[in-house]
């Protein structure tokens, strides 16, 4: 399967002429010769623009590659604008599969004789089609006689097999990269692929996505910044999900947002605030925030609210990662590069013998030029390249548990660039993070932890006298056992020393017997050899 899929990928890339995207100076003569030797795999779209060919190639390769294109579409500072415009079509305009096939899948999953047993109306033409699933509009019958305006999401048929094949190839490539590339071990490609495997396979389970959406909706129930549609959990299956239909404006439709008078600056700021709230307050964040999954409510454009859909990929962080990230962000915003360097050392992300002063200087060189600048004036492409060079220089390891967070940050920055290029990212995020850190230290944090743990201690407190009595009873037995163990270890150490001395004596007498034999003293030689045998036996049997 791996060989067949590898050939299919190479065939697709060549038939869409993607080899021509690599500048000629980076294509050695042997690479050009190898390309010409594959004469049966000609470019079948020679007159199509490069961006179109790139989009069609990624789309034909399947969901793993489509998701790569989705992420790249937000990086307009790294790609030509015509490429980014084409890749943006991968967010919700992937070629759909037939609507009657989707209807059959829904009927089977929900145990329906006919789709109208559950839905008074079902639209065969999908509203949107993405890499893994597509969405159909419907009217769902309710017990009160009213119809609910819903959308039905259904997983593409046969998609799991294709994903598993691509993941298998990625695992092989990661193994090869670990062994043969200079940065292979530092970048930890096997761990990254393993994390991505878990993420994308989780996305195939729509019941998991439904649970994620319910959690996010609860987290932002009374928020003015984010709305998550209601999920009809009783009607969800592993490959089918039913949720409330929303009528927002796609966040990428800048013209429509401006036409209704949306406060673009406030909208951009709220995007940053929503992200940091999910990460640091809730430790549960939407990790697929590309423009195809984000809408803006048509109500109250002067006080705009985001609408989030497609919660199949979420990320979580433990308390240590959150605190480390928050301290790093605040240190960056305060330009305290020494603290940033020390935090990296303390967390183990760089080797313990790293020179702190050199690391501090390298971080300052990369980050200082970008501060107090709006997004429109920052070349994140150069920043990323410089950070990668710094990471390689100091053997900084990739952290697989933060891959989703890093990807989401790219999405957020891309959205901010499109909505309000003058956004001061640092000024928006810094107060939030400083406030969060203040809540994590000092008396307020201590009091909060006491309140959180009070039920546990209230339950255990009545058992404390019994537990203490048992511990005191066991103490003499434990001390005796420890004394016996120490005596046994001392005896073993003495035996080891005795055996070592006997071995040294046996070796010395054996060497002496060989020397005496060369001098012709047979009696002395025999005595030395006998002594060597005696000590050798003692070393073996002691």
C-alpha positions in Angstrom: 0.0 0.0 0.0 2.8 2.4 0.9 4.6 2.0 -2.5 1.4 2.3 -4.4 0.3 5.5 -2.6 3.8 6.9 -2.9 3.7 6.5 -6.6 0.2 8.0 -6.8 1.5 11.1 -4.9 4.5 11.5 -7.2 2.3 11.0 -10.2 -0.2 13.6 -9.1 2.5 16.2 -8.3 4.1 15.7 -11.7 0.9 15.6 -13.7 0.0 19.0 -12.3 3.5 20.3 -13.0 4.2 21.2 -9.4 7.9 20.4 -10.0 8.0 23.7 -11.9 7.2 25.6 -8.7 10.7 24.9 -7.5 13.1 27.5 -8.9 15.5 26.1 -11.5 18.5 27.0 -9.4 17.3 24.5 -6.7 16.9 21.7 -9.2 20.3 20.0 -9.8 21.0 18.4 -13.2 20.4 14.9 -11.9 16.9 16.0 -10.6 16.1 17.4 -14.0 17.3 14.3 -15.7 15.2 12.1 -13.4 12.1 14.3 -14.2 12.7 13.9 -18.0 13.1 10.2 -17.6 9.5 10.0 -16.2 8.2 10.9 -19.7 4.8 9.3 -19.2 4.0 11.7 -16.4 3.8 14.9 -18.3 2.2 18.1 -17.0 -1.4 17.9 -18.1 -2.2 21.5 -17.1 0.5 23.5 -18.7 -1.6 26.6 -19.3 -3.3 26.7 -15.9 -2.0 29.2 -13.4 0.4 27.8 -10.8 -2.0 28.5 -7.9 -4.8 26.6 -9.6 -2.5 23.6 -10.3 -1.4 23.6 -6.7 -5.0 23.7 -5.4 -6.2 20.9 -7.8 -3.2 18.7 -6.9 -3.8 19.0 -3.1 -7.5 18.5 -3.6 -7.0 15.3 -5.6 -4.5 13.9 -3.1 -7.1 13.9 -0.3 -7.8 15.3 3.2 -4.3 15.2 4.6 -3.0 17.4 1.8 -6.1 19.6 1.7 -5.5 20.5 5.3 -2.0 21.5 4.5 -3.4 23.8 1.8 -5.9 25.2 4.2 -3.1 26.2 6.6 -1.0 27.7 3.8 -3.9 29.7 2.6 -3.8 31.9 5.7 -0.1 32.7 5.2 -0.3 35.5 2.6 3.0 36.8 3.8 4.7 33.5 2.7 2.8 32.9 -0.5 2.0 34.9 -3.6 -1.5 36.4 -3.3 -2.9 34.4 -6.3 -1.7 31.1 -4.7 -3.3 32.1 -1.3 -6.6 33.0 -3.1 -6.7 29.6 -4.8 -5.8 27.6 -1.6 -8.5 29.5 0.3 -11.0 27.6 -1.9 -10.0 24.4 -0.1 -11.6 25.6 3.1 -15.2 24.9 2.1 -15.2 24.4 -1.7 -13.7 20.9 -2.1 -15.5 18.9 -4.8 -18.5 17.2 -3.1 -19.6 13.6 -3.4 -23.2 12.9 -4.7 -26.0 14.1 -2.5 -28.0 10.9 -2.9 -25.0 9.0 -1.6 -24.9 11.3 1.5 -28.7 10.8 2.0 -28.2 7.0 2.0 -25.4 7.3 4.5 -27.6 9.4 6.8 -30.5 7.0 6.5 -28.3 4.0 7.4 -26.6 5.7 10.3 -29.8 7.0 11.9 -31.8 3.8 11.1 -34.4 5.6 8.9 -36.5 4.0 6.2 -36.5 7.3 4.4 -34.9 10.6 5.0 -38.3 12.3 5.5 -39.0 10.1 8.5 -36.7 12.5 10.4 -36.5 15.6 8.2 -39.4 17.4 6.6 -37.0 18.8 4.1 -33.5 17.7 3.0 -31.4 19.5 0.4 -29.4 17.1 -1.8 -27.0 19.9 -2.9 -24.5 20.4 -0.1 -24.1 23.8 1.5 -20.4 23.3 1.9 -17.9 20.5 1.1 -14.6 20.1 3.0 -11.8 17.6 2.9 -13.3 15.0 5.3 -17.1 15.7 5.4 -19.8 17.8 3.7 -22.8 19.6 5.0 -26.5 19.5 3.9 -29.3 21.9 4.9 -32.4 20.3 6.4 -35.6 20.9 8.4 -35.7 18.5 11.3 -39.1 17.5 12.8 -39.6 18.3 16.5 -41.9 16.8 19.1 -43.7 20.1 19.4 -44.7 20.1 15.8 -42.2 22.8 14.8 -39.4 22.2 12.4 -35.8 23.0 13.5 -33.5 24.7 10.9 -30.5 22.5 11.0 -27.5 21.3 9.0 -26.5 17.6 8.7 -22.8 16.8 8.5 -21.7 13.5 7.0 -18.3 11.9 6.6 -17.1 11.2 3.1 -17.4 7.5 2.2 -14.1 5.5 2.1 -12.1 8.4 3.5 -10.5 6.5 6.4 -8.7 4.1 4.2 -7.1 6.9 2.2 -6.1 8.8 5.4 -4.5 5.6 6.9 -2.5 5.1 3.7 -1.2 8.7 3.8 -0.4 8.5 7.5 1.6 5.3 6.8 3.7 7.2 4.2 4.2 10.1 6.6 5.4 7.7 9.3 7.9 6.1 6.9 9.1 9.6 5.9 9.4 10.6 9.5 11.4 7.6 10.3 13.8 8.3 7.4 14.1 12.0 8.4 14.9 11.0 12.0 17.7 8.7 10.8 19.3 10.6 7.9 18.5 14.4 8.2 20.9 16.5 10.3 18.0 18.0 12.2 16.0 14.8 12.3 16.2 14.0 16.0 15.8 17.6 17.1 12.6 18.1 15.1 11.2 14.9 16.4 9.2 14.1 13.3 8.0 10.7 14.6 6.3 12.3 17.6 4.8 15.1 15.4 3.4 12.6 13.0 2.0 10.5 15.9 0.3 13.6 17.3 -1.1 14.5 13.8 -2.3 10.9 13.4 -4.3 11.1 16.6 -5.8 14.5 15.6 -7.0 13.6 12.1 -8.4 10.2 13.2 -10.3 11.9 16.0 -11.7 14.2 13.4 -13.4 11.2 11.7 -15.6 10.7 14.7 -18.4 13.2 14.6 -19.7 12.2 18.0 -16.4 13.4 19.4 -16.8 16.6 17.4 -20.3 17.0 18.9 -18.9 16.7 22.4 -16.2 19.3 21.6 -18.8 21.7 20.3 -21.0 21.2 23.4 -18.0 22.0 25.6 -17.0 25.1 23.7 -20.6 26.3 23.7 -20.8 25.9 27.5 -17.4 27.7 27.9 -18.7 30.8 25.9 -22.4 30.6 26.8 -22.6 34.3 27.9 -19.9 35.7 25.8 -20.2 38.7 23.5 -17.2 37.4 21.5 -18.0 33.8 20.3 -21.1 31.8 19.6 -21.1 28.0 19.1 -24.2 26.6 17.4 -26.4 24.2 19.3 -25.8 20.4 18.7 -28.6 17.9 18.7 -26.6 15.2 20.5 -29.3 12.6 20.5 -29.3 12.6 16.7 -25.5 12.4 16.2 -23.6 9.3 15.1 -20.0 8.5 14.5 -20.4 9.6 10.8 -23.3 11.9 11.1 -23.9 15.1 13.1 -26.9 17.4 13.3 -26.5 21.0 14.6 -28.3 24.3 14.5 -27.9 26.2 11.2 -26.3 29.6 11.4 -26.5 32.6 8.9 -23.3 34.5 9.5 -20.9 36.2 7.1 -17.8 34.2 6.3 -14.9 36.0 8.1 -12.9 36.0 4.8 -15.7 38.1 3.1 -14.1 41.4 4.0 -16.3 43.3 1.6 -19.6 42.0 3.1 -18.3 42.8 6.7 -17.4 46.3 5.7 -20.6 46.8 3.8 -22.7 46.2 7.0 -20.5 48.5 9.0 -18.6 45.9 11.1 -16.1 47.3 13.6 -13.1 45.6 12.0 -10.7 46.7 14.7 -12.8 45.3 17.5 -13.4 42.1 15.5 -9.7 41.6 15.1 -9.0 42.3 18.8 -11.8 39.9 19.9 -10.2 37.1 17.7 -7.0 37.4 19.7 -8.9 37.6 23.0 -11.0 34.5 22.1 -7.9 32.5 21.3 -6.1 33.4 24.6 -9.3 32.8 26.6 -9.6 29.3 25.2 -6.0 28.5 25.8 -5.3 30.0 29.2 -8.8 30.2 30.9 -10.3 27.0 29.6 -7.3 24.9 28.5 -9.6 23.8 25.6 -9.2 25.6 22.3 -10.6 25.3 18.8 -7.5 24.2 16.8 -8.9 24.4 13.3 -9.7 28.1 13.0 -9.1 28.6 9.3 -11.5 31.1 7.6 -13.8 28.4 6.4 -14.8 27.5 9.9 -15.3 31.1 11.2 -18.2 33.3 10.6 -19.4 36.7 11.9 -22.9 37.3 13.2 -25.0 39.7 11.1 -26.5 41.1 14.3 -25.0 44.2 16.0 -22.1 44.9 13.5 -20.9 47.6 15.9 -20.4 44.9 18.5 -19.4 41.9 16.3 -19.5 38.3 17.5 -17.7 35.3 16.0 -19.5 32.1 15.2 -17.3 29.0 15.3 -18.1 25.7 13.6 -16.3 22.4 12.8 -14.9 21.6 16.3 -13.4 18.3 15.2 -9.9 19.4 16.2 -9.4 20.8 19.7 -6.3 21.2 21.7 -5.6 21.0 25.4 -2.7 22.2 27.6 -1.7 21.1 31.0 -1.0 23.6 33.8 2.8 23.5 33.3 2.6 24.2 29.6 0.1 27.0 30.2 2.2 28.7 32.8 5.4 28.3 30.7 3.7 29.8 27.6 2.2 32.7 29.5 5.5 33.6 31.1 7.2 33.4 27.8 4.6 35.6 26.1 4.8 38.2 28.8 8.6 38.1 28.8 8.5 38.6 25.0 6.1 41.5 25.3 8.4 43.1 28.0 11.4 42.4 25.8 12.9 40.5 28.7 15.0 38.1 26.5 17.1 36.9 29.4 14.0 35.5 31.1 12.9 33.9 27.8 16.2 32.2 27.5 16.1 31.0 31.1 12.6 29.7 30.7 13.7 27.6 27.8 16.5 26.2 29.8 14.3 25.5 32.9 11.7 23.7 30.7 14.3 21.5 29.1 13.5 22.7 25.6 17.2 23.5 25.0 20.2 21.5 26.4 21.2 22.3 30.0 24.7 23.3 28.9 23.4 26.1 26.6 25.1 29.4 27.0 22.3 31.7 28.3 24.0 34.9 27.2 24.4 33.6 23.6 20.8 32.3 23.5 19.5 35.6 24.9 21.4 37.5 22.2 20.0 35.2 19.4 16.4 35.7 20.6 16.8 39.4 20.7 18.2 39.5 17.2 15.1 37.7 15.9 12.4 39.4 17.9 13.4 43.0 18.5 12.7 44.2 14.9 9.0 43.1 15.1 7.9 44.8 18.3 5.5 47.8 18.3 4.6 47.2 14.6 1.2 46.5 13.1 0.8 43.1 11.4 0.9 44.8 8.0 4.6 45.9 8.6 5.8 42.5 10.0 7.4 39.9 7.7 6.5 36.8 9.6 8.1 34.8 6.8 11.5 36.2 7.7 10.8 35.9 11.5 9.9 32.2 11.1 13.0 31.5 9.1 15.2 33.3 11.6 13.5 31.4 14.5 14.1 28.1 12.8 17.8 29.0 12.3 18.1 29.9 16.0 16.4 26.6 17.0 18.8 24.6 14.9 21.8 26.5 16.3 20.9 25.8 19.9 19.5 22.2 19.4 16.0 23.3 20.4 13.6 20.4 20.3 10.1 20.5 18.7 7.4 20.0 21.3 4.7 17.7 19.8 2.1 18.7 22.4 2.3 22.3 21.2 2.0 21.6 17.4 -1.8 22.3 17.4 -1.2 25.5 19.3 1.4 26.6 16.9 -0.9 25.9 13.9 -3.7 27.8 15.6 -1.5 30.8 16.2 -0.7 30.8 12.4 -4.5 30.9 11.7 -5.1 33.7 14.2 -2.3 35.8 12.8 -3.5 35.2 9.3 -7.1 36.2 10.2 -5.9 39.3 12.0 -3.8 40.3 8.9 -6.9 40.1 6.7 -9.4 41.8 9.1 -7.3 44.7 10.4 -3.7 44.9 9.3 -3.1 47.7 11.8 -3.8 45.5 14.7 -1.1 45.7 17.5 -1.0 42.1 18.5 1.3 42.7 21.4 -0.8 45.5 22.9 -4.0 43.4 22.6 -2.6 40.2 24.2 -0.3 41.5 26.9 -3.0 42.7 29.4 -4.8 39.5 29.2 -1.7 37.4 29.9 -0.5 39.6 32.7 -3.9 39.4 34.4 -4.0 35.6 34.0 -0.5 35.3 35.5 -1.5 37.4 38.5 -4.4 35.1 39.1 -2.1 32.1 39.2 0.3 33.4 41.9 -0.1 34.9 45.3 -2.9 34.8 47.9 -5.8 34.8 45.3 -4.4 31.7 43.6 -3.8 30.0 47.0 -7.4 30.8 48.1 -8.8 29.5 44.8 -6.9 26.2 45.1 -8.1 25.8 48.7 -11.7 26.3 47.6 -11.3 23.9 44.7 -9.7 21.2 46.9 -12.1 21.7 49.9 -14.6 18.9 48.9 -11.7 16.4 48.6 -10.2 17.3 52.0 -13.7 17.4 53.6 -14.2 13.8 52.4 -10.7 12.6 53.6 -10.6 14.4 56.9 -12.7 11.9 58.9 -10.4 9.1 57.7 -7.2 10.9 58.8 -7.0 9.5 62.4 -7.4 5.9 61.1 -4.8 6.4 58.4 -2.4 8.0 60.9 -2.8 5.1 63.4 -2.1 2.6 60.6 0.9 4.5 59.5 2.3 4.6 63.1 1.7 0.8 63.5 3.5 0.1 60.2 6.5 2.3 61.1 8.4 -0.2 63.3 7.9 -2.9 60.6 9.1 -0.6 57.9 12.2 0.4 60.0 13.0 -3.3 60.6 12.6 -4.1 56.9 14.9 -1.2 56.1 17.5 -2.3 58.6 17.5 -5.9 57.1 17.7 -4.5 53.6 20.7 -2.3 54.5 22.4 -5.3 56.2 21.8 -7.4 53.1 23.3 -4.7 50.9 26.3 -4.4 53.2 26.9 -8.1 53.1 26.6 -8.1 49.3 29.1 -5.2 49.1 31.6 -7.0 51.3 31.3 -10.2 49.2 31.8 -8.1 46.1 35.0 -6.5 47.6 36.3 -9.9 48.6 35.7 -11.4 45.2 37.4 -8.4 43.6 40.5 -8.7 45.8 40.6 -12.5 45.1 40.4 -11.8 41.4 43.2 -9.3 41.5 45.4 -11.7 43.6 44.7 -14.5 41.1 45.7 -12.4 38.2 48.8 -11.1 39.8 50.0 -14.6 40.8 49.3 -15.9 37.3 51.4 -13.2 35.8 54.1 -13.9 38.3 54.1 -17.6 37.5 54.6 -16.8 33.8 57.6 -14.6 34.6 59.1 -17.2 37.0 58.6 -20.0 34.4 60.7 -18.0 31.9 63.6 -17.9 34.5 63.5 -21.7 35.0 62.5 -21.7 38.7 60.0 -24.6 38.5 59.3 -24.8 42.3 58.5 -21.1 42.7 56.5 -21.2 39.5 54.4 -24.1 40.8 53.8 -22.3 44.1 52.7 -19.1 42.3 50.4 -21.1 39.9 48.8 -22.9 42.9 48.2 -19.6 44.6 46.6 -18.2 41.4 44.3 -21.3 41.2 43.3 -20.9 44.9 42.4 -17.2 44.6 40.6 -17.8 41.3 38.4 -20.5 43.0 37.8 -18.2 45.9 36.6 -15.4 43.5 34.2 -17.8 41.8 32.7 -19.5 44.8 32.7 -16.6 47.3 
